């Protein structure tokens, strides 16, 4: 009798352990599904080589952000705008702004250097931390694919270095600013803040 009782206890204990194990493995409720990632607008469906190491970068990583696209040069009268662009990126980055720099030698041979030389200059001289891409063409007959779309959307082609295009969170090109419009200009700052608030 005691032997049967012991066996009965053992079977009962095993059943309880099995039940507890199943309960531990089965959550009470399935976790809520993660929110879908922001879909990539057509204008950002591009890939460019990063300036520092030429690693391919998909611009879709900036989907859902306000994007300020700027064609840059190291030896231009407007080169000091790097400082203001970096300050703007530092100030508004946490709110959703990203500045994208596209070095170009389109205007007066003002960006003759290699990718490494440009990257070193930008960081060492102005502490640039916003994303920069390998040197490319931004005007004329064969601008890079992003600039083809920016020019088409605004009807404005960069006439010189540090021309700026503003893209909202939905991928709409909302404004274009000439080289003389500095990063601290009220017109540009107001447009950026308005886009961030949407």
mmCIF file of the C-alpha atoms, coordinates in Angstrom:
data_MODEL
# 
_entry.id   MODEL 
# 
loop_
_atom_site.group_PDB 
_atom_site.id 
_atom_site.type_symbol 
_atom_site.label_atom_id 
_atom_site.label_alt_id 
_atom_site.label_comp_id 
_atom_site.label_asym_id 
_atom_site.label_entity_id 
_atom_site.label_seq_id 
_atom_site.pdbx_PDB_ins_code 
_atom_site.Cartn_x 
_atom_site.Cartn_y 
_atom_site.Cartn_z 
_atom_site.occupancy 
_atom_site.B_iso_or_equiv 
_atom_site.pdbx_formal_charge 
_atom_site.auth_seq_id 
_atom_site.auth_comp_id 
_atom_site.auth_asym_id 
_atom_site.auth_atom_id 
_atom_site.pdbx_PDB_model_num 
ATOM 1   C CA . UNK A 1 1   ? 0.000  0.000  0.000   1.00 0.00 ? 1   UNK A CA 1 
ATOM 2   C CA . UNK A 1 2   ? 2.785  2.369  0.930   1.00 0.00 ? 2   UNK A CA 1 
ATOM 3   C CA . UNK A 1 3   ? 4.584  1.431  -2.292  1.00 0.00 ? 3   UNK A CA 1 
ATOM 4   C CA . UNK A 1 4   ? 1.502  2.246  -4.371  1.00 0.00 ? 4   UNK A CA 1 
ATOM 5   C CA . UNK A 1 5   ? 1.013  5.447  -2.432  1.00 0.00 ? 5   UNK A CA 1 
ATOM 6   C CA . UNK A 1 6   ? 4.635  6.482  -3.123  1.00 0.00 ? 6   UNK A CA 1 
ATOM 7   C CA . UNK A 1 7   ? 4.211  5.757  -6.828  1.00 0.00 ? 7   UNK A CA 1 
ATOM 8   C CA . UNK A 1 8   ? 0.988  7.773  -6.853  1.00 0.00 ? 8   UNK A CA 1 
ATOM 9   C CA . UNK A 1 9   ? 2.771  10.718 -5.206  1.00 0.00 ? 9   UNK A CA 1 
ATOM 10  C CA . UNK A 1 10  ? 5.623  10.498 -7.706  1.00 0.00 ? 10  UNK A CA 1 
ATOM 11  C CA . UNK A 1 11  ? 3.224  10.483 -10.693 1.00 0.00 ? 11  UNK A CA 1 
ATOM 12  C CA . UNK A 1 12  ? 1.297  13.396 -9.188  1.00 0.00 ? 12  UNK A CA 1 
ATOM 13  C CA . UNK A 1 13  ? 4.505  15.381 -8.593  1.00 0.00 ? 13  UNK A CA 1 
ATOM 14  C CA . UNK A 1 14  ? 5.707  14.777 -12.150 1.00 0.00 ? 14  UNK A CA 1 
ATOM 15  C CA . UNK A 1 15  ? 2.361  15.919 -13.525 1.00 0.00 ? 15  UNK A CA 1 
ATOM 16  C CA . UNK A 1 16  ? 2.531  19.116 -11.479 1.00 0.00 ? 16  UNK A CA 1 
ATOM 17  C CA . UNK A 1 17  ? 6.099  19.827 -12.611 1.00 0.00 ? 17  UNK A CA 1 
ATOM 18  C CA . UNK A 1 18  ? 5.140  19.232 -16.228 1.00 0.00 ? 18  UNK A CA 1 
ATOM 19  C CA . UNK A 1 19  ? 2.187  21.584 -15.895 1.00 0.00 ? 19  UNK A CA 1 
ATOM 20  C CA . UNK A 1 20  ? 4.332  24.277 -14.246 1.00 0.00 ? 20  UNK A CA 1 
ATOM 21  C CA . UNK A 1 21  ? 6.957  23.910 -16.983 1.00 0.00 ? 21  UNK A CA 1 
ATOM 22  C CA . UNK A 1 22  ? 4.362  24.395 -19.709 1.00 0.00 ? 22  UNK A CA 1 
ATOM 23  C CA . UNK A 1 23  ? 2.938  27.402 -17.872 1.00 0.00 ? 23  UNK A CA 1 
ATOM 24  C CA . UNK A 1 24  ? 6.394  28.956 -17.562 1.00 0.00 ? 24  UNK A CA 1 
ATOM 25  C CA . UNK A 1 25  ? 7.033  28.498 -21.278 1.00 0.00 ? 25  UNK A CA 1 
ATOM 26  C CA . UNK A 1 26  ? 3.672  29.890 -22.349 1.00 0.00 ? 26  UNK A CA 1 
ATOM 27  C CA . UNK A 1 27  ? 3.285  33.627 -21.682 1.00 0.00 ? 27  UNK A CA 1 
ATOM 28  C CA . UNK A 1 28  ? -0.056 34.758 -20.302 1.00 0.00 ? 28  UNK A CA 1 
ATOM 29  C CA . UNK A 1 29  ? -0.530 37.092 -23.257 1.00 0.00 ? 29  UNK A CA 1 
ATOM 30  C CA . UNK A 1 30  ? 1.413  37.587 -26.446 1.00 0.00 ? 30  UNK A CA 1 
ATOM 31  C CA . UNK A 1 31  ? 3.359  40.865 -26.456 1.00 0.00 ? 31  UNK A CA 1 
ATOM 32  C CA . UNK A 1 32  ? 1.952  43.649 -28.605 1.00 0.00 ? 32  UNK A CA 1 
ATOM 33  C CA . UNK A 1 33  ? 3.377  43.697 -32.117 1.00 0.00 ? 33  UNK A CA 1 
ATOM 34  C CA . UNK A 1 34  ? 6.071  46.299 -32.681 1.00 0.00 ? 34  UNK A CA 1 
ATOM 35  C CA . UNK A 1 35  ? 4.981  49.379 -34.576 1.00 0.00 ? 35  UNK A CA 1 
ATOM 36  C CA . UNK A 1 36  ? 5.811  49.074 -38.276 1.00 0.00 ? 36  UNK A CA 1 
ATOM 37  C CA . UNK A 1 37  ? 8.939  50.888 -39.378 1.00 0.00 ? 37  UNK A CA 1 
ATOM 38  C CA . UNK A 1 38  ? 8.396  54.128 -41.238 1.00 0.00 ? 38  UNK A CA 1 
ATOM 39  C CA . UNK A 1 39  ? 7.995  53.353 -44.906 1.00 0.00 ? 39  UNK A CA 1 
ATOM 40  C CA . UNK A 1 40  ? 10.730 54.767 -47.103 1.00 0.00 ? 40  UNK A CA 1 
ATOM 41  C CA . UNK A 1 41  ? 9.644  57.651 -49.351 1.00 0.00 ? 41  UNK A CA 1 
ATOM 42  C CA . UNK A 1 42  ? 10.670 57.454 -52.999 1.00 0.00 ? 42  UNK A CA 1 
ATOM 43  C CA . UNK A 1 43  ? 13.205 60.287 -52.764 1.00 0.00 ? 43  UNK A CA 1 
ATOM 44  C CA . UNK A 1 44  ? 15.212 58.398 -50.127 1.00 0.00 ? 44  UNK A CA 1 
ATOM 45  C CA . UNK A 1 45  ? 15.309 55.118 -52.036 1.00 0.00 ? 45  UNK A CA 1 
ATOM 46  C CA . UNK A 1 46  ? 18.938 55.724 -52.919 1.00 0.00 ? 46  UNK A CA 1 
ATOM 47  C CA . UNK A 1 47  ? 22.279 54.386 -51.774 1.00 0.00 ? 47  UNK A CA 1 
ATOM 48  C CA . UNK A 1 48  ? 25.501 56.395 -51.586 1.00 0.00 ? 48  UNK A CA 1 
ATOM 49  C CA . UNK A 1 49  ? 29.006 55.636 -50.355 1.00 0.00 ? 49  UNK A CA 1 
ATOM 50  C CA . UNK A 1 50  ? 29.899 57.060 -46.951 1.00 0.00 ? 50  UNK A CA 1 
ATOM 51  C CA . UNK A 1 51  ? 32.681 59.659 -47.142 1.00 0.00 ? 51  UNK A CA 1 
ATOM 52  C CA . UNK A 1 52  ? 34.905 58.169 -44.439 1.00 0.00 ? 52  UNK A CA 1 
ATOM 53  C CA . UNK A 1 53  ? 35.182 54.611 -45.746 1.00 0.00 ? 53  UNK A CA 1 
ATOM 54  C CA . UNK A 1 54  ? 33.009 54.404 -48.888 1.00 0.00 ? 54  UNK A CA 1 
ATOM 55  C CA . UNK A 1 55  ? 30.713 51.855 -47.230 1.00 0.00 ? 55  UNK A CA 1 
ATOM 56  C CA . UNK A 1 56  ? 27.313 51.851 -49.027 1.00 0.00 ? 56  UNK A CA 1 
ATOM 57  C CA . UNK A 1 57  ? 24.646 53.749 -47.089 1.00 0.00 ? 57  UNK A CA 1 
ATOM 58  C CA . UNK A 1 58  ? 20.919 53.337 -47.721 1.00 0.00 ? 58  UNK A CA 1 
ATOM 59  C CA . UNK A 1 59  ? 19.185 56.705 -47.341 1.00 0.00 ? 59  UNK A CA 1 
ATOM 60  C CA . UNK A 1 60  ? 16.047 54.854 -46.216 1.00 0.00 ? 60  UNK A CA 1 
ATOM 61  C CA . UNK A 1 61  ? 17.670 54.803 -42.771 1.00 0.00 ? 61  UNK A CA 1 
ATOM 62  C CA . UNK A 1 62  ? 16.564 58.456 -42.558 1.00 0.00 ? 62  UNK A CA 1 
ATOM 63  C CA . UNK A 1 63  ? 12.906 57.743 -43.336 1.00 0.00 ? 63  UNK A CA 1 
ATOM 64  C CA . UNK A 1 64  ? 10.633 59.608 -40.913 1.00 0.00 ? 64  UNK A CA 1 
ATOM 65  C CA . UNK A 1 65  ? 13.218 62.332 -40.298 1.00 0.00 ? 65  UNK A CA 1 
ATOM 66  C CA . UNK A 1 66  ? 13.414 65.908 -41.532 1.00 0.00 ? 66  UNK A CA 1 
ATOM 67  C CA . UNK A 1 67  ? 16.353 65.937 -43.950 1.00 0.00 ? 67  UNK A CA 1 
ATOM 68  C CA . UNK A 1 68  ? 18.500 68.914 -44.929 1.00 0.00 ? 68  UNK A CA 1 
ATOM 69  C CA . UNK A 1 69  ? 20.588 68.071 -48.007 1.00 0.00 ? 69  UNK A CA 1 
ATOM 70  C CA . UNK A 1 70  ? 23.612 70.290 -48.683 1.00 0.00 ? 70  UNK A CA 1 
ATOM 71  C CA . UNK A 1 71  ? 26.264 70.193 -51.419 1.00 0.00 ? 71  UNK A CA 1 
ATOM 72  C CA . UNK A 1 72  ? 29.568 71.097 -49.794 1.00 0.00 ? 72  UNK A CA 1 
ATOM 73  C CA . UNK A 1 73  ? 33.140 72.079 -50.660 1.00 0.00 ? 73  UNK A CA 1 
ATOM 74  C CA . UNK A 1 74  ? 36.294 72.503 -48.599 1.00 0.00 ? 74  UNK A CA 1 
ATOM 75  C CA . UNK A 1 75  ? 37.717 75.592 -50.311 1.00 0.00 ? 75  UNK A CA 1 
ATOM 76  C CA . UNK A 1 76  ? 34.776 77.918 -50.819 1.00 0.00 ? 76  UNK A CA 1 
ATOM 77  C CA . UNK A 1 77  ? 33.751 81.294 -49.453 1.00 0.00 ? 77  UNK A CA 1 
ATOM 78  C CA . UNK A 1 78  ? 30.792 79.511 -47.841 1.00 0.00 ? 78  UNK A CA 1 
ATOM 79  C CA . UNK A 1 79  ? 32.827 76.663 -46.293 1.00 0.00 ? 79  UNK A CA 1 
ATOM 80  C CA . UNK A 1 80  ? 32.458 78.164 -42.825 1.00 0.00 ? 80  UNK A CA 1 
ATOM 81  C CA . UNK A 1 81  ? 28.784 77.166 -43.041 1.00 0.00 ? 81  UNK A CA 1 
ATOM 82  C CA . UNK A 1 82  ? 29.955 73.704 -41.948 1.00 0.00 ? 82  UNK A CA 1 
ATOM 83  C CA . UNK A 1 83  ? 30.090 75.115 -38.418 1.00 0.00 ? 83  UNK A CA 1 
ATOM 84  C CA . UNK A 1 84  ? 26.468 76.305 -38.517 1.00 0.00 ? 84  UNK A CA 1 
ATOM 85  C CA . UNK A 1 85  ? 25.264 73.080 -40.135 1.00 0.00 ? 85  UNK A CA 1 
ATOM 86  C CA . UNK A 1 86  ? 26.923 71.006 -37.411 1.00 0.00 ? 86  UNK A CA 1 
ATOM 87  C CA . UNK A 1 87  ? 25.411 73.275 -34.722 1.00 0.00 ? 87  UNK A CA 1 
ATOM 88  C CA . UNK A 1 88  ? 21.973 72.848 -36.304 1.00 0.00 ? 88  UNK A CA 1 
ATOM 89  C CA . UNK A 1 89  ? 22.425 69.075 -36.416 1.00 0.00 ? 89  UNK A CA 1 
ATOM 90  C CA . UNK A 1 90  ? 23.496 69.032 -32.761 1.00 0.00 ? 90  UNK A CA 1 
ATOM 91  C CA . UNK A 1 91  ? 20.558 71.210 -31.701 1.00 0.00 ? 91  UNK A CA 1 
ATOM 92  C CA . UNK A 1 92  ? 17.761 69.531 -33.649 1.00 0.00 ? 92  UNK A CA 1 
ATOM 93  C CA . UNK A 1 93  ? 19.095 65.998 -34.171 1.00 0.00 ? 93  UNK A CA 1 
ATOM 94  C CA . UNK A 1 94  ? 17.263 64.635 -31.144 1.00 0.00 ? 94  UNK A CA 1 
ATOM 95  C CA . UNK A 1 95  ? 14.041 66.146 -32.496 1.00 0.00 ? 95  UNK A CA 1 
ATOM 96  C CA . UNK A 1 96  ? 14.377 64.342 -35.824 1.00 0.00 ? 96  UNK A CA 1 
ATOM 97  C CA . UNK A 1 97  ? 16.635 66.468 -38.065 1.00 0.00 ? 97  UNK A CA 1 
ATOM 98  C CA . UNK A 1 98  ? 19.477 64.989 -40.061 1.00 0.00 ? 98  UNK A CA 1 
ATOM 99  C CA . UNK A 1 99  ? 21.880 66.987 -42.245 1.00 0.00 ? 99  UNK A CA 1 
ATOM 100 C CA . UNK A 1 100 ? 23.319 65.124 -45.235 1.00 0.00 ? 100 UNK A CA 1 
ATOM 101 C CA . UNK A 1 101 ? 26.461 66.521 -46.843 1.00 0.00 ? 101 UNK A CA 1 
ATOM 102 C CA . UNK A 1 102 ? 27.355 65.833 -50.472 1.00 0.00 ? 102 UNK A CA 1 
ATOM 103 C CA . UNK A 1 103 ? 30.837 67.118 -51.349 1.00 0.00 ? 103 UNK A CA 1 
ATOM 104 C CA . UNK A 1 104 ? 31.113 68.230 -54.956 1.00 0.00 ? 104 UNK A CA 1 
ATOM 105 C CA . UNK A 1 105 ? 33.801 69.691 -57.177 1.00 0.00 ? 105 UNK A CA 1 
ATOM 106 C CA . UNK A 1 106 ? 31.262 71.177 -59.577 1.00 0.00 ? 106 UNK A CA 1 
ATOM 107 C CA . UNK A 1 107 ? 32.050 74.812 -58.869 1.00 0.00 ? 107 UNK A CA 1 
ATOM 108 C CA . UNK A 1 108 ? 35.489 76.307 -59.438 1.00 0.00 ? 108 UNK A CA 1 
ATOM 109 C CA . UNK A 1 109 ? 37.564 73.289 -58.404 1.00 0.00 ? 109 UNK A CA 1 
ATOM 110 C CA . UNK A 1 110 ? 36.794 73.957 -54.729 1.00 0.00 ? 110 UNK A CA 1 
ATOM 111 C CA . UNK A 1 111 ? 36.668 70.292 -53.687 1.00 0.00 ? 111 UNK A CA 1 
ATOM 112 C CA . UNK A 1 112 ? 39.682 68.676 -55.405 1.00 0.00 ? 112 UNK A CA 1 
ATOM 113 C CA . UNK A 1 113 ? 40.691 66.288 -52.613 1.00 0.00 ? 113 UNK A CA 1 
ATOM 114 C CA . UNK A 1 114 ? 40.182 62.579 -52.019 1.00 0.00 ? 114 UNK A CA 1 
ATOM 115 C CA . UNK A 1 115 ? 37.453 61.232 -49.755 1.00 0.00 ? 115 UNK A CA 1 
ATOM 116 C CA . UNK A 1 116 ? 39.962 60.850 -46.902 1.00 0.00 ? 116 UNK A CA 1 
ATOM 117 C CA . UNK A 1 117 ? 41.230 64.401 -47.337 1.00 0.00 ? 117 UNK A CA 1 
ATOM 118 C CA . UNK A 1 118 ? 37.686 65.785 -47.337 1.00 0.00 ? 118 UNK A CA 1 
ATOM 119 C CA . UNK A 1 119 ? 36.679 63.718 -44.299 1.00 0.00 ? 119 UNK A CA 1 
ATOM 120 C CA . UNK A 1 120 ? 39.782 64.797 -42.360 1.00 0.00 ? 120 UNK A CA 1 
ATOM 121 C CA . UNK A 1 121 ? 39.221 68.445 -43.252 1.00 0.00 ? 121 UNK A CA 1 
ATOM 122 C CA . UNK A 1 122 ? 35.558 68.411 -42.234 1.00 0.00 ? 122 UNK A CA 1 
ATOM 123 C CA . UNK A 1 123 ? 36.182 66.735 -38.890 1.00 0.00 ? 123 UNK A CA 1 
ATOM 124 C CA . UNK A 1 124 ? 39.460 68.412 -37.941 1.00 0.00 ? 124 UNK A CA 1 
ATOM 125 C CA . UNK A 1 125 ? 38.439 71.927 -38.991 1.00 0.00 ? 125 UNK A CA 1 
ATOM 126 C CA . UNK A 1 126 ? 34.729 72.039 -38.142 1.00 0.00 ? 126 UNK A CA 1 
ATOM 127 C CA . UNK A 1 127 ? 34.063 68.951 -36.023 1.00 0.00 ? 127 UNK A CA 1 
ATOM 128 C CA . UNK A 1 128 ? 31.515 67.683 -38.557 1.00 0.00 ? 128 UNK A CA 1 
ATOM 129 C CA . UNK A 1 129 ? 29.600 64.668 -37.279 1.00 0.00 ? 129 UNK A CA 1 
ATOM 130 C CA . UNK A 1 130 ? 26.552 64.755 -39.530 1.00 0.00 ? 130 UNK A CA 1 
ATOM 131 C CA . UNK A 1 131 ? 26.502 62.130 -42.318 1.00 0.00 ? 131 UNK A CA 1 
ATOM 132 C CA . UNK A 1 132 ? 28.731 62.912 -45.288 1.00 0.00 ? 132 UNK A CA 1 
ATOM 133 C CA . UNK A 1 133 ? 28.952 61.045 -48.562 1.00 0.00 ? 133 UNK A CA 1 
ATOM 134 C CA . UNK A 1 134 ? 31.605 60.482 -51.195 1.00 0.00 ? 134 UNK A CA 1 
ATOM 135 C CA . UNK A 1 135 ? 32.205 63.271 -53.692 1.00 0.00 ? 135 UNK A CA 1 
ATOM 136 C CA . UNK A 1 136 ? 29.679 63.346 -56.520 1.00 0.00 ? 136 UNK A CA 1 
ATOM 137 C CA . UNK A 1 137 ? 28.131 65.583 -59.165 1.00 0.00 ? 137 UNK A CA 1 
ATOM 138 C CA . UNK A 1 138 ? 25.163 67.721 -58.087 1.00 0.00 ? 138 UNK A CA 1 
ATOM 139 C CA . UNK A 1 139 ? 24.543 69.903 -61.144 1.00 0.00 ? 139 UNK A CA 1 
ATOM 140 C CA . UNK A 1 140 ? 24.934 69.942 -64.903 1.00 0.00 ? 140 UNK A CA 1 
ATOM 141 C CA . UNK A 1 141 ? 23.820 67.124 -67.185 1.00 0.00 ? 141 UNK A CA 1 
ATOM 142 C CA . UNK A 1 142 ? 24.535 64.181 -64.862 1.00 0.00 ? 142 UNK A CA 1 
ATOM 143 C CA . UNK A 1 143 ? 23.837 64.995 -61.198 1.00 0.00 ? 143 UNK A CA 1 
ATOM 144 C CA . UNK A 1 144 ? 23.652 62.091 -58.777 1.00 0.00 ? 144 UNK A CA 1 
ATOM 145 C CA . UNK A 1 145 ? 20.210 60.382 -58.518 1.00 0.00 ? 145 UNK A CA 1 
ATOM 146 C CA . UNK A 1 146 ? 19.178 62.201 -55.338 1.00 0.00 ? 146 UNK A CA 1 
ATOM 147 C CA . UNK A 1 147 ? 19.942 65.572 -56.875 1.00 0.00 ? 147 UNK A CA 1 
ATOM 148 C CA . UNK A 1 148 ? 18.056 64.635 -60.045 1.00 0.00 ? 148 UNK A CA 1 
ATOM 149 C CA . UNK A 1 149 ? 14.950 64.265 -57.872 1.00 0.00 ? 149 UNK A CA 1 
ATOM 150 C CA . UNK A 1 150 ? 15.652 67.358 -55.757 1.00 0.00 ? 150 UNK A CA 1 
ATOM 151 C CA . UNK A 1 151 ? 16.079 69.509 -58.847 1.00 0.00 ? 151 UNK A CA 1 
ATOM 152 C CA . UNK A 1 152 ? 12.943 68.047 -60.424 1.00 0.00 ? 152 UNK A CA 1 
ATOM 153 C CA . UNK A 1 153 ? 10.902 68.660 -57.256 1.00 0.00 ? 153 UNK A CA 1 
ATOM 154 C CA . UNK A 1 154 ? 11.964 72.287 -56.794 1.00 0.00 ? 154 UNK A CA 1 
ATOM 155 C CA . UNK A 1 155 ? 12.893 73.436 -60.287 1.00 0.00 ? 155 UNK A CA 1 
ATOM 156 C CA . UNK A 1 156 ? 16.130 74.742 -58.740 1.00 0.00 ? 156 UNK A CA 1 
ATOM 157 C CA . UNK A 1 157 ? 19.638 73.453 -59.478 1.00 0.00 ? 157 UNK A CA 1 
ATOM 158 C CA . UNK A 1 158 ? 22.519 74.333 -57.153 1.00 0.00 ? 158 UNK A CA 1 
ATOM 159 C CA . UNK A 1 159 ? 24.238 77.389 -58.601 1.00 0.00 ? 159 UNK A CA 1 
ATOM 160 C CA . UNK A 1 160 ? 27.117 77.114 -56.127 1.00 0.00 ? 160 UNK A CA 1 
ATOM 161 C CA . UNK A 1 161 ? 28.307 75.212 -53.074 1.00 0.00 ? 161 UNK A CA 1 
ATOM 162 C CA . UNK A 1 162 ? 26.152 74.986 -49.937 1.00 0.00 ? 162 UNK A CA 1 
ATOM 163 C CA . UNK A 1 163 ? 22.784 75.058 -51.685 1.00 0.00 ? 163 UNK A CA 1 
ATOM 164 C CA . UNK A 1 164 ? 20.216 73.477 -49.364 1.00 0.00 ? 164 UNK A CA 1 
ATOM 165 C CA . UNK A 1 165 ? 17.109 71.354 -49.885 1.00 0.00 ? 165 UNK A CA 1 
ATOM 166 C CA . UNK A 1 166 ? 14.663 70.599 -47.063 1.00 0.00 ? 166 UNK A CA 1 
ATOM 167 C CA . UNK A 1 167 ? 12.719 67.321 -47.077 1.00 0.00 ? 167 UNK A CA 1 
ATOM 168 C CA . UNK A 1 168 ? 9.894  66.742 -44.591 1.00 0.00 ? 168 UNK A CA 1 
ATOM 169 C CA . UNK A 1 169 ? 9.193  63.571 -42.613 1.00 0.00 ? 169 UNK A CA 1 
ATOM 170 C CA . UNK A 1 170 ? 6.967  62.214 -45.383 1.00 0.00 ? 170 UNK A CA 1 
ATOM 171 C CA . UNK A 1 171 ? 9.625  62.636 -48.058 1.00 0.00 ? 171 UNK A CA 1 
ATOM 172 C CA . UNK A 1 172 ? 8.240  65.817 -49.634 1.00 0.00 ? 172 UNK A CA 1 
ATOM 173 C CA . UNK A 1 173 ? 10.813 68.359 -50.796 1.00 0.00 ? 173 UNK A CA 1 
ATOM 174 C CA . UNK A 1 174 ? 9.363  71.451 -49.161 1.00 0.00 ? 174 UNK A CA 1 
ATOM 175 C CA . UNK A 1 175 ? 11.924 74.179 -49.799 1.00 0.00 ? 175 UNK A CA 1 
ATOM 176 C CA . UNK A 1 176 ? 15.184 75.094 -51.480 1.00 0.00 ? 176 UNK A CA 1 
ATOM 177 C CA . UNK A 1 177 ? 17.682 77.642 -50.166 1.00 0.00 ? 177 UNK A CA 1 
ATOM 178 C CA . UNK A 1 178 ? 20.531 79.279 -52.050 1.00 0.00 ? 178 UNK A CA 1 
ATOM 179 C CA . UNK A 1 179 ? 24.149 79.311 -50.887 1.00 0.00 ? 179 UNK A CA 1 
ATOM 180 C CA . UNK A 1 180 ? 23.866 82.712 -49.220 1.00 0.00 ? 180 UNK A CA 1 
ATOM 181 C CA . UNK A 1 181 ? 21.180 81.441 -46.831 1.00 0.00 ? 181 UNK A CA 1 
ATOM 182 C CA . UNK A 1 182 ? 23.264 80.476 -43.819 1.00 0.00 ? 182 UNK A CA 1 
ATOM 183 C CA . UNK A 1 183 ? 22.320 77.780 -41.276 1.00 0.00 ? 183 UNK A CA 1 
ATOM 184 C CA . UNK A 1 184 ? 21.442 80.527 -38.777 1.00 0.00 ? 184 UNK A CA 1 
ATOM 185 C CA . UNK A 1 185 ? 19.220 82.452 -41.212 1.00 0.00 ? 185 UNK A CA 1 
ATOM 186 C CA . UNK A 1 186 ? 15.720 82.917 -39.735 1.00 0.00 ? 186 UNK A CA 1 
ATOM 187 C CA . UNK A 1 187 ? 14.159 81.747 -42.999 1.00 0.00 ? 187 UNK A CA 1 
ATOM 188 C CA . UNK A 1 188 ? 15.935 78.379 -42.874 1.00 0.00 ? 188 UNK A CA 1 
ATOM 189 C CA . UNK A 1 189 ? 15.620 77.896 -39.102 1.00 0.00 ? 189 UNK A CA 1 
ATOM 190 C CA . UNK A 1 190 ? 11.888 78.640 -39.273 1.00 0.00 ? 190 UNK A CA 1 
ATOM 191 C CA . UNK A 1 191 ? 11.377 76.149 -42.113 1.00 0.00 ? 191 UNK A CA 1 
ATOM 192 C CA . UNK A 1 192 ? 13.296 73.436 -40.231 1.00 0.00 ? 192 UNK A CA 1 
ATOM 193 C CA . UNK A 1 193 ? 11.347 74.017 -37.009 1.00 0.00 ? 193 UNK A CA 1 
ATOM 194 C CA . UNK A 1 194 ? 8.061  73.983 -38.902 1.00 0.00 ? 194 UNK A CA 1 
ATOM 195 C CA . UNK A 1 195 ? 8.955  70.670 -40.578 1.00 0.00 ? 195 UNK A CA 1 
ATOM 196 C CA . UNK A 1 196 ? 10.009 69.155 -37.245 1.00 0.00 ? 196 UNK A CA 1 
ATOM 197 C CA . UNK A 1 197 ? 6.711  70.171 -35.652 1.00 0.00 ? 197 UNK A CA 1 
ATOM 198 C CA . UNK A 1 198 ? 4.665  68.296 -38.268 1.00 0.00 ? 198 UNK A CA 1 
# 
